[in-house]
Amino acid sequence: MIRLDGRGFDKIRKVIITRNYIKYAEGSCFIELGNTKVICTASVEESVPRFLKGTGTGWVTAEYGMLPRSCQTRIQRGKDSGRTYEIQRLVGRSLRTVTNMTAFGERTIWIDCDVIQGDGGTRTASITGSFIALVDALNKLKKDGSIKNIPIKDFVAATSVGIVSGDLLLDLCYEEDSKADVDMNVVMTGSEKFIEIQGTAEREPFNKEQMDGLLTLAKKGIGDLIEIQRGSLRDISW
């Protein structure tokens, strides 16, 4: 199968990460994954949800949205869907897994993921970019003297894989995703541990051999993404 952009089956799209993209946010980045473009911001709030008050523990949570013409048809404003809420929870879970929640006090870090252009992989790009924004927000707290160290236990990134016309492909664009027999989103840490695997047979069921092949592809793609993250954050003093 020849892919639309000429990529190999095991190659991710071109990734560009621009840090400190939003002037007023404690941490932010603009991530471009092929034609998918997402602004990720991290905002620090000096309070926590009621269930954490008095525990000395912080919280990381996320919101996600798509601009009305970020995709091929207009999305109506104010119409949050079940998909939106699911992606928000996924981004929050992914970041909390690699963050030492007790090390930054009773603060909430709000992650906002705003898709300005979607061509497949918006949730995975949101996770990958949000990690950059989170690290920069925590680094600002460290520079301000509010915390001693950046409380990150590991890197985290995400990618999509799928089976299209019988071929196993890494990092699907929208057209590939829309005709995939199997679609899977995978979130992993820098130490190659899984945080979440979301896999669905859209048309044809898949076997264990195919699943193992998809996870191997995802592991490679996420490894490539984490290397890009490391390069972007090379000036951070951990």
Disulfide bonds with the S-S distance in Angstrom:
none
